[in-house]
């Protein structure tokens, strides 16, 4: 049996493509128009409709709900948020601590809503385990652990090699850091369950309706225009396809593989009984989960960026990327050298120029947006959606400021990415530097981070 490449994602191969919803029938009006039917757009519709049931909310989706990153990601529901350290520098340490606490609580919020709405997303709250495989990775791991504790995550635990192996036997692991604020889930089951819950509340979703341009109080499509006082852009890695947004967020590629189901004997040799989501401290990092049906789904960077901010074709990835991800799998678990890879796929995530996730509502135009999650969007999209809800209620006079509207990522502004070919050259050079640094660190005997990686991080703004 050969590896299936593409078909959107392995998660859709399991669930099957959803029945299509009707496209926009023509020009219409709404109270709120949400562009994008992924996690951010659907969560925003959910919370707005729950808060103000009489709102007329329309969601426009170019393909179908969950076609983008929401249906292709690694299933990490965790408390990471892009840009926290930068927000600490801009707004002070305590502001960043509040943001981190909000993210910690978001994991519980998603779990609770799934229970309330009876969304069976294969959730297992085993936390997040990040491992170190070399002296330099261990040094970064300890610094990372100390930083997380300093930002208020006092329930995080640091493990040595023996304690790490008791949780999961990753070959060569010399230490790890574990956070309870994380869960494994099935991305497509979550996004489809959320779409059903939103429709049950009375929100209208139009699929197969690409938005070509967003203007104040207008969302333009080939089928007609939606006019609304609030138009919210929730398009993450596909933002560059909108008129005037080519350089707003860079669509970074991430690729994944899913193995065949492992035997009981193979699982016994690995451990992983806690079903933690698994990551490492490499510069070009990996991420993995133990799926509900007994596979390993593992991801990382392949070709990081396509010239001109282009996106993939239905999730296909390059053969060399599949092989590189298999090499990571076998490096972590040598006993799986003969295991079949059943599926491979890719998708894009949104990366702002300063690598900071943001939520914004422009009160003068009614235009809002959220995203730039840099790969940590499964939970962050939920916090962003609740923040957009509060910003709209505040703007419309239905409520005052809230704890969420005071978080430091609200209304954060960042410059655009460089024009081509500079951004293509920059991203290719950055990831070549990271991969080279990882190779040198893997064979080196120093606890210091590779200097090339340090320079690449500074130049990229990462």
C-alpha positions as CSV (number, residue, x, y, z in Angstrom):
1,X,0.0,0.0,0.0
2,X,1.5,3.3,-1.1
3,X,1.4,6.6,0.9
4,X,-1.6,8.8,0.1
5,X,-0.2,12.3,-0.6
6,X,-2.7,15.1,-0.2
7,X,-6.4,14.8,-0.3
8,X,-6.4,17.8,2.0
9,X,-5.3,15.8,5.1
10,X,-5.3,12.4,6.8
11,X,-8.0,13.7,9.1
12,X,-10.3,14.1,6.1
13,X,-9.4,10.7,4.8
14,X,-10.8,9.4,8.1
15,X,-13.9,11.6,8.2
16,X,-14.6,12.1,4.5
17,X,-15.3,15.5,2.9
18,X,-18.4,17.2,4.3
19,X,-21.5,17.7,2.3
20,X,-21.3,21.1,0.7
21,X,-23.3,24.1,2.0
22,X,-24.9,26.5,-0.4
23,X,-22.8,29.4,-1.8
24,X,-23.9,33.0,-1.3
25,X,-27.1,33.5,-3.3
26,X,-26.5,37.1,-4.2
27,X,-26.2,40.5,-2.5
28,X,-27.3,40.3,1.2
29,X,-27.0,42.3,4.4
30,X,-25.9,41.1,7.8
31,X,-25.0,42.5,11.2
32,X,-21.6,40.8,11.2
33,X,-19.9,39.2,8.2
34,X,-17.1,36.7,9.0
35,X,-14.7,35.8,6.2
36,X,-13.2,32.4,6.7
37,X,-14.8,29.2,8.0
38,X,-11.9,27.9,10.1
39,X,-11.5,27.8,13.8
40,X,-11.2,31.6,14.2
41,X,-14.3,32.4,12.1
42,X,-16.4,29.7,13.6
43,X,-15.5,30.3,17.2
44,X,-16.2,34.1,16.6
45,X,-19.6,33.3,15.2
46,X,-20.3,30.9,18.1
47,X,-19.4,33.4,20.8
48,X,-21.1,36.4,19.2
49,X,-24.3,34.5,18.6
50,X,-24.3,33.1,22.1
51,X,-23.8,36.6,23.5
52,X,-26.3,38.4,21.3
53,X,-28.8,35.8,19.9
54,X,-30.6,38.3,17.6
55,X,-27.5,39.1,15.6
56,X,-27.6,38.3,11.9
57,X,-24.2,36.6,11.3
58,X,-23.0,35.3,8.0
59,X,-19.8,33.3,7.5
60,X,-18.2,33.1,4.0
61,X,-15.9,30.3,3.2
62,X,-13.9,29.9,0.0
63,X,-14.0,26.1,-0.1
64,X,-15.6,24.4,2.9
65,X,-15.3,24.8,6.7
66,X,-11.9,23.5,7.8
67,X,-10.4,23.3,4.4
68,X,-7.3,25.3,5.6
69,X,-5.1,24.9,8.7
70,X,-8.1,24.0,10.9
71,X,-8.5,20.7,9.0
72,X,-4.8,19.9,8.5
73,X,-3.0,20.8,11.8
74,X,-1.3,18.4,14.2
75,X,-4.2,18.4,16.8
76,X,-2.3,20.3,19.5
77,X,-4.7,22.1,21.8
78,X,-2.1,23.9,24.0
79,X,-1.3,27.1,25.7
80,X,1.5,28.4,23.4
81,X,1.0,31.9,21.9
82,X,3.2,33.6,19.3
83,X,4.9,36.8,20.4
84,X,4.6,36.6,24.2
85,X,8.2,37.7,24.8
86,X,7.8,40.6,22.4
87,X,4.6,41.7,24.2
88,X,6.5,41.6,27.5
89,X,9.1,44.0,26.1
90,X,6.4,46.3,24.6
91,X,3.9,46.3,27.5
92,X,5.7,44.9,30.5
93,X,6.1,41.5,32.1
94,X,2.7,41.5,33.9
95,X,0.8,42.2,30.7
96,X,2.4,39.1,29.1
97,X,1.7,37.1,32.2
98,X,-2.0,38.0,31.8
99,X,-1.9,36.9,28.2
100,X,-0.3,33.6,29.2
101,X,-2.9,33.0,31.9
102,X,-5.6,33.6,29.4
103,X,-4.1,31.0,27.1
104,X,-3.8,28.5,29.9
105,X,-7.5,29.0,30.6
106,X,-8.3,28.7,26.9
107,X,-7.4,25.0,26.9
108,X,-10.0,24.3,29.5
109,X,-12.5,26.5,27.7
110,X,-12.3,24.5,24.5
111,X,-12.6,21.2,26.4
112,X,-15.6,22.5,28.2
113,X,-17.4,23.8,25.1
114,X,-16.8,20.5,23.3
115,X,-18.5,18.8,26.3
116,X,-21.4,21.2,26.4
117,X,-22.0,21.0,22.6
118,X,-21.4,17.3,22.5
119,X,-18.5,17.6,20.0
120,X,-16.6,14.4,20.0
121,X,-13.1,15.5,18.9
122,X,-11.1,12.6,20.3
123,X,-9.9,14.9,23.1
124,X,-7.4,13.5,25.5
125,X,-5.9,16.0,28.0
126,X,-2.4,14.5,28.5
127,X,-0.5,17.8,28.4
128,X,2.5,18.8,26.3
129,X,5.9,17.1,26.5
130,X,8.8,18.8,24.8
131,X,12.1,16.8,24.7
132,X,15.8,17.7,24.3
133,X,18.0,15.4,22.3
134,X,21.5,17.1,22.6
135,X,23.4,19.2,25.1
136,X,22.5,22.4,23.2
137,X,18.8,21.4,23.1
138,X,18.9,20.6,26.8
139,X,20.3,24.1,27.6
140,X,17.5,25.7,25.6
141,X,15.0,23.4,27.2
142,X,16.0,24.5,30.7
143,X,15.9,28.2,29.7
144,X,12.5,27.6,28.0
145,X,11.2,25.9,31.2
146,X,12.4,28.7,33.4
147,X,10.8,31.3,31.2
148,X,7.4,29.5,31.2
149,X,7.5,29.3,35.0
150,X,8.4,33.0,35.1
151,X,5.3,33.8,33.1
152,X,3.2,32.1,35.7
153,X,3.1,28.5,34.6
154,X,4.0,27.2,38.0
155,X,2.5,23.7,37.4
156,X,5.0,22.9,34.7
157,X,7.5,20.1,35.4
158,X,11.1,19.5,34.3
159,X,12.3,16.0,33.8
160,X,15.7,14.3,33.4
161,X,16.5,11.5,31.0
162,X,15.1,8.7,33.2
163,X,11.8,10.5,34.0
164,X,11.4,11.4,30.3
165,X,11.8,7.7,29.4
166,X,9.1,6.8,31.9
167,X,6.7,8.9,29.9
168,X,7.9,8.1,26.4
169,X,11.0,6.4,25.2
170,X,12.4,8.8,22.6
171,X,15.9,7.6,21.5
172,X,18.6,9.8,22.9
173,X,16.3,12.1,25.0
174,X,18.3,13.8,27.7
175,X,15.5,15.7,29.3
176,X,12.0,17.2,28.8
177,X,9.6,19.8,30.0
178,X,5.9,18.9,30.6
179,X,2.9,21.3,30.8
180,X,-0.6,20.1,31.9
181,X,-2.1,22.8,29.7
182,X,-2.5,20.8,26.6
183,X,-4.6,18.1,24.9
184,X,-4.6,15.9,21.8
185,X,-7.6,16.2,19.5
186,X,-8.8,15.3,16.0
187,X,-8.8,18.7,14.1
188,X,-11.6,17.8,11.6
189,X,-13.9,16.4,14.2
190,X,-13.5,19.7,16.1
191,X,-14.1,22.0,13.1
192,X,-17.0,20.1,11.8
193,X,-18.6,19.8,15.2
194,X,-18.1,23.5,15.7
195,X,-19.7,24.4,12.3
196,X,-22.7,22.3,13.2
197,X,-23.0,24.0,16.6
198,X,-22.8,27.4,14.9
199,X,-25.5,26.6,12.4
200,X,-27.7,25.2,15.2
201,X,-27.5,28.6,16.9
202,X,-28.9,30.3,13.7
203,X,-25.7,31.5,12.0
204,X,-25.7,31.2,8.2
205,X,-22.6,29.6,6.5
206,X,-22.0,30.0,2.8
207,X,-19.3,27.7,1.4
208,X,-17.7,27.6,-2.1
209,X,-17.8,31.4,-1.8
210,X,-14.3,33.0,-2.1
211,X,-14.0,36.6,-0.9
212,X,-11.9,38.6,-3.3
213,X,-11.8,41.8,-1.4
214,X,-12.7,43.2,2.0
215,X,-13.7,46.9,2.3
216,X,-15.4,48.8,5.1
217,X,-18.8,47.3,5.5
218,X,-18.4,45.2,2.4
219,X,-17.2,41.6,1.6
220,X,-17.0,41.1,-2.2
221,X,-17.4,37.7,-3.8
222,X,-18.1,36.4,-7.3
223,X,-21.6,35.6,-6.2
224,X,-22.5,38.9,-4.7
225,X,-21.6,41.3,-1.9
226,X,-22.3,41.0,1.8
227,X,-22.9,44.4,3.5
228,X,-22.4,44.5,7.2
229,X,-21.4,47.1,9.9
230,X,-18.6,44.6,11.0
231,X,-16.6,42.6,8.5
232,X,-14.1,40.3,10.2
233,X,-11.1,38.8,8.4
234,X,-10.4,35.3,9.8
235,X,-8.3,33.8,6.9
236,X,-4.9,33.1,8.6
237,X,-2.6,31.5,6.1
238,X,-4.8,32.3,3.1
239,X,-4.9,36.1,3.8
240,X,-2.4,36.8,1.0
241,X,-5.1,35.8,-1.6
242,X,-7.2,38.9,-0.7
243,X,-6.8,42.1,-2.6
244,X,-4.2,44.3,-0.9
245,X,-3.1,41.7,1.6
246,X,-0.3,40.0,-0.3
247,X,2.4,41.1,2.2
248,X,0.3,41.1,5.4
249,X,1.0,37.6,6.7
250,X,3.3,35.1,5.1
251,X,1.8,31.7,4.3
252,X,4.3,29.3,5.9
253,X,4.1,25.7,4.9
254,X,4.0,22.8,7.4
255,X,3.8,19.2,6.4
256,X,2.7,16.0,8.2
257,X,2.7,12.2,8.0
258,X,0.5,9.6,9.7
259,X,1.7,6.1,10.2
260,X,-0.3,2.9,9.9
261,X,-1.8,1.8,13.3
262,X,0.9,0.5,15.5
263,X,0.6,-2.9,17.3
264,X,0.3,-3.3,21.0
265,X,3.9,-4.6,21.1
266,X,5.2,-1.5,19.3
267,X,3.3,0.8,21.7
268,X,4.7,-1.1,24.6
269,X,8.2,-0.4,23.3
270,X,7.5,3.3,23.0
271,X,5.4,4.0,26.1
272,X,3.5,7.2,25.5
273,X,0.6,6.0,27.7
274,X,-0.2,9.5,28.8
275,X,-0.9,10.5,25.1
276,X,0.9,13.8,25.6
277,X,1.4,15.9,22.5
278,X,5.1,15.7,21.7
279,X,7.6,18.3,20.5
280,X,11.3,19.0,20.6
281,X,13.8,21.8,21.0
282,X,15.2,21.8,17.5
283,X,15.3,25.1,15.6
284,X,13.3,23.4,12.8
285,X,11.1,21.7,15.3
286,X,8.8,18.7,15.0
287,X,5.4,18.1,16.6
288,X,3.5,14.8,17.0
289,X,0.5,13.1,18.6
290,X,-0.6,9.6,19.4
291,X,-4.0,9.4,17.6
292,X,-7.1,7.9,18.9
293,X,-6.8,5.0,16.5
294,X,-3.2,4.2,17.5
295,X,-1.1,5.9,14.9
296,X,1.6,8.5,15.1
297,X,0.9,11.8,13.3
298,X,4.1,13.8,13.0
299,X,4.8,17.1,11.4
300,X,7.5,19.7,10.7
301,X,8.8,22.1,8.0
302,X,9.3,20.8,4.5
303,X,9.6,23.5,1.8
304,X,8.8,26.4,4.1
305,X,7.4,28.9,1.7
306,X,6.3,29.1,-2.0
307,X,7.3,32.1,-4.1
308,X,4.7,34.9,-4.3
309,X,2.8,33.7,-1.2
310,X,1.3,30.8,-3.1
311,X,-0.5,28.0,-1.3
312,X,-0.7,24.3,-1.9
313,X,-3.0,22.3,-4.1
314,X,-5.3,20.2,-1.8
315,X,-2.6,19.3,0.7
316,X,0.0,17.6,-1.5
317,X,3.6,17.8,-0.2
318,X,7.0,17.0,-1.7
319,X,8.4,13.4,-1.7
320,X,11.6,14.7,-0.1
321,X,9.5,16.2,2.7
322,X,7.8,12.9,3.4
323,X,11.2,11.2,3.6
324,X,12.5,13.9,5.9
325,X,9.6,13.4,8.3
326,X,10.0,9.7,8.2
327,X,13.6,10.2,9.2
328,X,12.5,12.2,12.2
329,X,10.1,9.4,13.1
330,X,12.8,6.8,13.0
331,X,15.3,9.0,14.8
332,X,12.9,9.3,17.6
333,X,11.7,5.7,17.6
334,X,14.3,3.4,15.8
335,X,12.1,0.4,16.4
336,X,9.6,1.8,13.9
337,X,12.0,1.7,11.0
338,X,9.7,-0.6,9.0
339,X,6.4,1.1,9.8
340,X,4.4,2.2,6.8
341,X,3.5,5.8,6.3
342,X,-0.2,5.8,5.3
343,X,-0.7,9.5,4.6
344,X,1.2,12.7,4.0
345,X,-0.1,16.2,3.6
346,X,0.7,19.9,4.0
347,X,-1.0,23.2,4.8
348,X,-0.2,26.9,5.5
349,X,-0.2,28.9,8.6
350,X,0.0,32.7,9.0
351,X,3.2,34.4,10.0
352,X,3.3,38.2,10.7
353,X,6.6,40.0,10.1
354,X,7.3,40.2,13.9
355,X,5.9,36.7,14.6
356,X,3.2,38.0,16.9
357,X,-0.4,36.8,17.0
358,X,-2.9,39.6,17.0
359,X,-6.5,40.6,17.4
360,X,-7.8,43.9,16.0
361,X,-11.0,45.9,15.5
362,X,-10.7,49.2,13.7
363,X,-13.6,51.2,15.2
364,X,-13.5,53.7,12.4
365,X,-14.2,51.2,9.7
366,X,-15.8,48.2,11.4
367,X,-13.0,46.0,10.0
368,X,-11.6,43.4,12.3
369,X,-9.1,40.5,12.0
370,X,-7.4,37.9,14.1
371,X,-4.6,35.5,13.3
372,X,-0.9,35.3,12.7
373,X,-0.8,32.3,15.1
374,X,2.6,30.9,13.7
375,X,1.5,27.3,14.2
376,X,-0.2,27.6,17.6
377,X,-3.7,28.4,16.4
378,X,-5.8,25.5,17.7
379,X,-6.3,27.1,21.1
380,X,-5.3,30.7,20.2
381,X,-8.1,30.9,17.7
382,X,-10.6,30.4,20.6
383,X,-9.1,33.2,22.7
384,X,-9.0,35.5,19.6
385,X,-12.7,34.8,18.9
386,X,-13.8,35.6,22.4
387,X,-11.7,38.8,22.2
388,X,-13.3,39.8,18.9
389,X,-16.7,39.2,20.5
390,X,-15.8,41.6,23.4
391,X,-14.4,44.2,21.1
392,X,-17.5,44.3,19.0
393,X,-19.8,44.4,22.0
394,X,-17.7,47.2,23.4
395,X,-17.7,49.1,20.1
396,X,-21.5,48.7,19.8
397,X,-22.1,50.0,23.3
398,X,-23.4,46.6,24.6
399,X,-20.6,46.3,27.2
400,X,-17.5,48.1,28.5
401,X,-13.9,47.0,28.4
402,X,-13.1,43.5,29.6
403,X,-10.1,41.5,30.7
404,X,-9.8,40.2,27.2
405,X,-9.9,43.6,25.4
406,X,-7.1,44.7,27.7
407,X,-4.7,41.9,26.7
408,X,-1.5,43.2,25.0
409,X,-2.0,41.6,21.7
410,X,-5.2,43.6,21.0
411,X,-4.8,46.1,18.2
412,X,-1.1,45.3,17.8
413,X,0.3,46.8,14.5
414,X,3.2,45.3,12.5
415,X,4.8,46.2,9.2
416,X,4.3,44.2,6.1
417,X,6.7,41.6,4.7
418,X,9.3,42.5,2.2
419,X,8.3,42.3,-1.5
420,X,9.5,39.4,-3.6
421,X,12.1,38.1,-4.2
422,X,13.3,39.3,-0.8
423,X,10.8,37.5,1.3
424,X,11.3,34.2,-0.6
425,X,15.1,34.5,-0.2
426,X,14.8,35.5,3.4
427,X,12.6,32.5,4.4
428,X,14.7,30.0,2.4
429,X,17.9,31.3,4.0
430,X,16.4,31.3,7.5
431,X,15.3,27.7,7.4
432,X,18.5,26.5,5.7
433,X,20.3,28.1,8.6
434,X,18.0,26.4,11.1
435,X,18.4,23.0,9.5
436,X,22.2,23.4,9.3
437,X,22.3,24.4,13.0
438,X,20.3,21.3,14.0
439,X,22.7,19.1,12.1
440,X,25.7,20.6,13.8
441,X,24.1,20.6,17.3
442,X,23.2,16.9,16.9
443,X,26.8,15.9,16.3
444,X,28.4,18.5,18.6
445,X,29.3,18.3,22.3
446,X,28.6,21.9,23.4
447,X,25.6,23.2,25.4
448,X,25.6,26.4,23.5
449,X,23.1,27.2,20.8
450,X,24.6,27.2,17.3
451,X,25.6,30.8,16.5
452,X,24.2,30.7,13.0
453,X,20.7,29.9,14.4
454,X,21.1,32.8,16.9
455,X,21.9,35.2,14.0
456,X,19.0,33.8,11.9
457,X,16.5,34.3,14.7
458,X,17.6,37.9,15.1
459,X,17.5,38.8,11.4
460,X,14.1,37.1,10.9
461,X,12.5,38.8,13.9
462,X,11.4,35.4,15.2
